């Protein structure tokens, strides 16, 4: 169980965020509120408040950052994207939970055997969803969208995207220190600081050593964050001048070594396939790769639901690489099959949350399915409607950016937009295996969508200069020769 320090960290994060927003430019404050909260706050610890979603390391930074931006600094955050399809998906994402709640008012009952005789009786294990649950779920959907909306407005210009990649790079370098400590001495930091271990310790042992986890929910999440930091460092190196380029190049090499030591085959594969493209390929080829990955991520659940994915052949290929990895993948496929069978009973609107979408032993009520992939969790909880809304919100920015870049051939594009799109695409692919949808993912999606909208409507944000833009202009004017002007 989390100790007092864990709960105190959640309580003081709004104060930490307030200091960030008062001392840093707006874009930078938004980024460090989310990234710092994700890396430092305790996992699993939460405050269970009535009528609202649980407040944890994901929801607290979202609410605090949005609130400080809107109510403290009086900065506008448009709630509706300009593209009609993006606007429709936003409405669907928020309201798709209504039919889910309306079709799940009945309790989930289990047959429980008592004693050695054939006595069978029914017991109410999971209550039906109620109107108060509807409000809580809608509020949760709105909170999930807050980083998306903030990034669309304030992290979608070239300067904001550079800040996003720089924050990922610096955070990865800083987090590599406790990661290397746990690789050498075993994952202990969360136990020492927050008083508990957040996962199965056996899963942290791999290839005769340890995988780091620090304060994240799983070692796979940490490895993927290091991968994102590598992409950020390589993108910054490619766009930088000679001296800065060397620094970022060395940082990317160092982070790649850390990624290798994390012992995560999936994240290492992302690094080997995506990082060279970011380093060497032109922007149009980077977008083509992002679209290919996004198409695979979107179509896999549909094909898997129809039984068209050759799981046996995939497992055979995995067996040739590593028996241990093949067993892990087979375990995921087995759980996917169980949960797909459960989801098929309510395919359009799903079972709702609170464990109703999980497979249980009908005699004991014990959960026997372990959902790993984000897609199967969303599909089981909210059905096809919820899956289309969530995946549509995350994949549409990639395709819109590719379309706008094609329309504006010859235009000078942001060198940071396509690397962010590739990080987003890699996250979509990883969500097939893991529940790695985090606020940083929504930051990337909002940044890509906002940049695509800027290409489509160049005059949208021209008259709305942010604090960061003004400070950059002031620095430029101070460094320029001649009389200084105050903006």
C-alpha positions in Angstrom: 0.0 0.0 0.0 1.2 3.6 -0.7 2.7 5.3 2.3 2.1 8.9 3.5 4.7 10.3 1.2 2.9 8.9 -1.9 -0.3 10.6 -0.9 1.5 13.8 0.0 3.1 13.9 -3.5 -0.3 13.7 -5.1 -1.5 16.5 -2.8 1.4 18.9 -3.4 1.6 18.4 -7.2 -0.9 21.2 -7.8 1.4 23.5 -5.9 4.4 22.4 -7.9 2.4 23.0 -11.0 1.5 26.4 -9.9 5.2 27.3 -9.4 5.9 26.0 -12.9 3.2 28.1 -14.5 4.3 31.2 -12.6 8.0 30.8 -13.4 8.2 29.2 -16.9 6.8 30.1 -20.3 3.3 28.6 -20.7 4.3 25.9 -23.2 7.2 24.8 -21.0 5.0 24.8 -17.9 2.4 22.6 -19.6 5.0 20.1 -20.7 6.8 19.7 -17.3 3.5 19.5 -15.4 2.6 16.4 -17.5 6.0 14.8 -18.0 7.1 15.5 -14.4 3.9 14.1 -13.0 4.2 11.0 -15.1 7.8 10.3 -14.1 7.8 11.3 -10.5 4.3 10.8 -9.0 3.6 7.4 -7.4 1.9 4.7 -9.5 -1.4 3.1 -8.3 -1.8 5.7 -5.5 -5.1 7.6 -6.0 -7.8 9.6 -4.2 -11.2 8.0 -4.6 -13.5 11.0 -4.6 -17.3 10.8 -4.9 -19.0 11.5 -8.3 -15.7 12.1 -10.1 -12.9 9.8 -11.5 -10.1 8.7 -9.3 -7.4 11.3 -8.9 -4.0 9.8 -9.7 -0.7 10.6 -11.5 -2.5 10.9 -14.8 -5.6 12.8 -13.9 -4.2 15.3 -11.4 -1.7 16.9 -13.9 -4.4 17.1 -16.6 -6.9 18.9 -14.3 -4.3 21.2 -12.8 -2.6 22.2 -16.1 -5.9 22.9 -17.7 -7.3 24.8 -14.7 -4.1 26.9 -14.3 -4.0 27.8 -18.0 -7.7 28.8 -18.2 -8.5 30.3 -14.8 -5.1 31.5 -13.5 -3.4 32.8 -16.7 -6.6 33.4 -18.6 -5.3 31.7 -21.7 -7.9 30.5 -24.2 -8.1 26.7 -24.9 -10.5 26.1 -27.8 -12.6 23.0 -27.1 -13.5 22.2 -30.7 -11.0 21.3 -33.4 -11.5 23.1 -36.7 -11.6 20.0 -38.9 -15.2 18.6 -39.1 -14.1 15.0 -38.7 -12.0 15.8 -35.7 -14.9 17.7 -34.2 -17.2 14.8 -34.7 -14.8 12.4 -33.1 -14.4 14.7 -30.1 -18.1 14.7 -29.6 -18.3 10.9 -30.1 -15.4 10.4 -27.6 -17.2 12.3 -24.9 -20.7 11.0 -25.5 -20.1 7.4 -26.5 -20.2 6.4 -22.9 -24.0 7.3 -22.7 -25.2 4.2 -24.6 -22.7 2.1 -22.6 -24.2 3.1 -19.3 -27.7 2.9 -20.6 -27.2 -0.7 -21.8 -25.5 -2.0 -18.6 -27.9 -1.3 -15.8 -28.3 -4.9 -15.0 -25.8 -6.4 -12.4 -23.4 -9.1 -13.5 -24.3 -12.4 -11.7 -22.1 -15.4 -11.1 -23.0 -19.0 -10.3 -21.2 -19.9 -7.1 -20.9 -23.5 -5.9 -20.9 -24.0 -2.1 -19.7 -27.2 -0.4 -19.4 -30.6 -2.0 -23.1 -31.0 -2.9 -24.8 -29.8 -6.0 -26.1 -26.6 -4.3 -26.0 -23.7 -6.7 -27.1 -20.1 -5.9 -26.7 -16.8 -7.6 -24.9 -13.8 -6.0 -24.6 -10.2 -7.2 -20.9 -9.7 -7.7 -20.9 -6.5 -9.8 -23.7 -3.9 -9.7 -25.2 -2.4 -12.8 -24.2 1.0 -14.0 -26.3 3.9 -12.7 -26.9 7.6 -13.6 -24.2 8.8 -11.2 -21.7 6.5 -13.1 -22.6 8.3 -16.3 -21.5 11.6 -14.9 -18.3 10.1 -13.6 -17.4 8.5 -16.9 -18.2 11.6 -19.0 -16.0 13.7 -16.6 -13.2 11.1 -17.1 -13.5 11.4 -20.9 -13.2 15.2 -20.6 -10.2 15.0 -18.3 -8.5 12.5 -20.8 -8.9 15.1 -23.6 -7.4 18.0 -21.6 -3.8 17.4 -22.6 -5.0 17.0 -26.2 -6.7 20.4 -26.2 -3.8 22.1 -24.5 -1.3 20.7 -27.0 -3.5 21.6 -30.0 -3.4 25.2 -29.0 0.0 25.8 -27.4 2.3 23.0 -28.6 1.4 22.9 -32.3 3.7 25.7 -33.6 7.3 24.9 -34.5 8.6 26.5 -31.3 6.1 24.5 -29.2 7.0 21.3 -30.9 10.7 21.9 -30.3 9.9 22.4 -26.6 8.0 19.1 -26.6 10.9 17.2 -28.1 13.4 19.0 -25.9 11.4 18.1 -22.8 11.2 14.4 -23.8 15.0 14.4 -24.4 15.9 16.0 -21.1 13.4 13.9 -19.2 14.8 10.8 -20.7 18.4 11.8 -19.8 17.4 12.5 -16.2 15.3 9.3 -15.9 18.2 7.2 -17.2 20.1 7.8 -13.9 17.6 6.0 -11.7 17.0 3.5 -14.5 20.6 2.5 -14.6 20.6 2.2 -10.8 17.7 -0.3 -10.9 19.3 -2.2 -13.8 22.3 -2.7 -11.6 20.8 -3.2 -8.2 17.2 -4.3 -9.0 14.0 -2.2 -9.0 13.8 -0.9 -5.5 13.2 2.9 -5.7 9.4 2.8 -5.6 9.6 0.5 -2.5 12.2 2.8 -0.7 10.4 6.0 -1.5 6.7 5.2 -1.7 6.6 2.0 0.4 5.3 -0.6 -2.1 6.1 -2.3 -5.4 3.7 -1.5 -8.2 3.8 -4.8 -10.2 4.9 -8.4 -10.3 8.6 -8.4 -9.4 9.2 -11.5 -11.4 8.4 -9.6 -14.6 11.3 -7.3 -13.8 13.8 -10.1 -14.3 15.0 -10.8 -17.8 18.1 -12.3 -19.4 19.8 -12.8 -16.1 19.4 -9.2 -15.1 16.8 -6.6 -14.1 14.5 -4.3 -16.0 14.0 -0.8 -14.6 10.6 0.5 -13.6 11.3 3.4 -11.2 7.9 5.1 -10.6 6.1 3.9 -13.8 3.4 1.2 -13.9 5.6 -1.3 -15.7 9.1 -1.7 -17.1 7.7 -1.8 -20.6 6.3 1.7 -20.1 9.8 3.0 -19.1 11.4 1.4 -22.1 8.9 3.0 -24.4 9.5 6.4 -22.8 13.3 6.0 -23.4 12.5 5.2 -27.0 10.5 8.4 -27.3 13.4 10.3 -25.8 15.7 8.8 -28.4 13.5 9.9 -31.2 13.3 13.4 -29.7 17.1 13.6 -29.4 17.7 12.5 -32.9 15.1 15.0 -34.3 16.7 17.8 -32.3 20.2 16.8 -33.5 19.0 16.8 -37.2 17.5 20.3 -36.9 20.3 21.8 -34.7 23.5 23.7 -35.7 26.9 22.0 -35.6 27.7 22.4 -31.9 24.2 21.6 -30.6 23.9 18.7 -33.1 26.9 17.0 -31.5 25.4 17.2 -28.1 22.0 15.8 -29.1 23.7 13.1 -31.2 25.7 11.9 -28.2 22.6 12.0 -26.1 20.8 9.8 -28.5 23.6 7.3 -28.6 23.7 7.2 -24.8 19.9 6.8 -24.6 20.0 4.0 -27.1 22.4 2.1 -24.8 20.0 2.6 -21.9 17.1 1.3 -24.1 19.1 -1.8 -24.9 19.7 -2.4 -21.2 16.0 -2.0 -20.5 15.6 -5.5 -22.2 12.3 -4.7 -24.0 12.2 -6.3 -27.4 9.2 -4.2 -28.7 10.7 -0.8 -27.7 14.1 -1.9 -29.1 12.4 -2.9 -32.4 10.7 0.5 -32.5 14.1 2.2 -32.0 15.9 0.1 -34.7 13.1 0.7 -37.3 12.1 4.3 -36.6 15.2 6.1 -35.3 17.2 5.7 -38.6 14.2 7.1 -40.5 14.0 10.2 -38.3 17.8 10.7 -38.7 18.1 10.2 -42.4 14.8 10.2 -44.3 13.0 13.2 -45.6 9.7 14.4 -44.0 7.5 12.8 -46.6 9.0 9.3 -46.0 8.7 9.8 -42.2 5.0 10.5 -42.7 4.6 7.5 -44.9 6.0 5.3 -42.2 3.8 6.9 -39.6 0.7 6.2 -41.8 1.7 2.6 -42.4 2.1 2.0 -38.6 -1.2 3.8 -37.9 -3.0 1.6 -40.5 -1.6 -1.5 -38.9 -2.6 -0.4 -35.4 -6.2 0.5 -36.5 -6.9 -2.6 -38.6 -5.3 -5.2 -36.3 -8.2 -5.2 -33.8 -10.7 -5.5 -36.7 -8.9 -8.4 -38.2 -8.3 -10.0 -34.8 -12.0 -9.8 -34.1 -12.7 -11.7 -37.3 -10.1 -14.3 -36.6 -8.0 -13.3 -39.6 -4.7 -12.7 -37.7 -2.4 -15.8 -38.1 -1.5 -16.0 -34.4 0.1 -19.5 -34.7 2.4 -18.3 -37.4 3.3 -15.2 -35.4 4.0 -17.3 -32.4 6.2 -19.6 -34.5 8.3 -16.6 -35.6 8.5 -15.4 -32.0 9.7 -18.8 -30.9 12.6 -18.6 -33.4 13.7 -15.4 -31.7 13.1 -16.2 -28.0 11.1 -18.9 -26.3 10.5 -16.6 -23.4 9.1 -13.9 -25.6 7.0 -16.4 -27.5 5.4 -17.5 -24.2 4.7 -14.0 -23.3 3.1 -13.3 -26.6 1.1 -16.5 -26.5 -0.2 -15.5 -23.1 -1.4 -12.2 -24.5 -3.1 -13.9 -27.5 -4.9 -16.3 -25.1 -6.2 -13.4 -22.9 -7.2 -11.5 -26.0 -9.3 -14.5 -27.2 -11.1 -14.7 -23.9 -11.9 -11.0 -23.7 -13.0 -11.0 -27.4 -15.4 -13.7 -26.6 -16.7 -11.7 -23.6 -16.9 -8.5 -25.7 -18.8 -10.3 -28.5 -21.8 -10.4 -26.1 -22.1 -6.6 -26.3 -20.0 -5.6 -29.4 -21.4 -2.1 -30.0 -21.4 -0.4 -26.6 -19.4 -2.7 -24.4 -19.7 -3.7 -20.8 -18.6 -0.5 -19.1 -15.8 -0.1 -16.6 -15.2 -1.4 -13.1 -14.1 -4.8 -14.3 -17.4 -5.7 -16.0 -15.5 -6.3 -19.2 -13.2 -8.9 -17.7 -13.7 -12.7 -17.8 -14.4 -14.3 -14.4 -14.6 -17.8 -13.1 -18.4 -18.5 -12.9 -18.0 -20.5 -9.7 -15.8 -18.2 -7.7 -16.0 -14.8 -9.4 -12.3 -14.6 -9.6 -10.9 -12.7 -12.6 -9.1 -15.1 -15.0 -8.3 -12.7 -17.8 -5.5 -10.2 -17.9 -6.0 -7.4 -20.4 -2.7 -6.1 -21.8 -3.5 -4.2 -25.0 -5.2 -0.9 -24.8 -7.4 -1.8 -27.8 -9.0 -4.8 -26.1 -9.6 -2.8 -22.9 -11.4 -0.1 -24.8 -13.3 -2.5 -27.0 -14.5 -4.6 -24.1 -15.5 -1.5 -22.0 -17.1 0.7 -24.7 -17.5 -1.5 -27.7 -16.9 -0.5 -31.3 -18.3 2.9 -30.7 -15.7 3.7 -28.0 -12.9 2.1 -30.0 -13.7 4.1 -33.1 -13.8 7.3 -31.1 -10.6 6.8 -29.2 -8.5 5.4 -32.1 -10.0 7.9 -34.4 -8.9 10.8 -32.1 -5.3 9.4 -32.1 -4.9 8.4 -35.7 -6.7 11.2 -37.5 -3.9 13.8 -36.7 -1.4 11.6 -38.5 -3.4 11.4 -41.7 -4.4 15.0 -41.6 -0.8 16.1 -41.3 0.2 13.8 -44.2 -2.6 15.3 -46.3 -1.7 18.9 -45.6 2.0 18.2 -46.2 1.1 16.8 -49.6 -1.1 19.8 -50.4 1.7 22.2 -49.4 4.6 20.7 -51.3 7.5 23.0 -51.4 6.5 24.6 -48.1 9.0 24.9 -45.3 7.6 22.5 -42.7 8.4 22.2 -39.0 11.3 19.7 -38.7 9.7 18.5 -35.4 6.2 17.7 -36.6 7.0 14.4 -38.3 9.1 12.9 -35.4 6.2 13.7 -33.1 3.9 11.9 -35.5 6.2 8.9 -35.5 6.2 8.8 -31.7 2.4 8.9 -31.8 2.3 6.1 -34.4 4.7 3.9 -32.4 2.5 4.4 -29.4 -0.5 3.2 -31.4 1.4 0.1 -32.4 2.5 -0.5 -28.8 -1.1 -0.1 -27.6 -1.8 -3.4 -29.4 0.3 -5.1 -26.8 0.2 -2.8 -23.8 -2.0 -0.2 -22.1 0.5 2.6 -22.8 -2.0 5.4 -23.5 -0.9 8.2 -21.3 -1.3 12.0 -21.2 2.0 12.4 -23.2 0.4 10.4 -26.0 -2.5 12.9 -26.1 0.0 15.8 -26.1 1.6 14.3 -29.2 -1.8 13.9 -30.9 -2.9 17.4 -30.1 0.4 18.9 -31.3 0.2 17.0 -34.6 -3.5 17.9 -35.2 -2.8 21.6 -34.3 0.1 21.8 -36.7 -2.0 20.2 -39.5 -4.7 22.8 -38.8 -2.1 25.6 -39.0 -1.1 24.3 -42.4 -4.7 24.2 -43.5 -5.6 27.6 -42.0 -2.5 29.7 -41.7 -4.3 32.7 -40.2 -6.0 30.8 -37.4 -3.4 31.4 -34.6 -1.5 34.3 -36.2 -3.2 36.9 -34.1 -3.1 34.9 -30.9 0.5 35.0 -29.9 1.3 33.0 -26.7 3.5 34.0 -23.8 6.2 31.8 -25.2 6.1 33.5 -28.6 6.3 36.9 -27.0 9.3 35.9 -24.8 11.0 34.4 -27.8 10.5 37.7 -29.7 11.9 39.7 -26.7 15.0 37.5 -26.5 15.5 37.9 -30.3 15.2 41.7 -30.1 17.6 41.8 -27.1 20.2 39.8 -29.0 19.9 41.8 -32.2 22.2 44.8 -32.8 20.8 48.3 -32.7 18.1 49.8 -30.5 16.0 47.4 -28.4 12.3 47.5 -28.6 9.9 46.3 -26.0 7.0 44.2 -27.3 
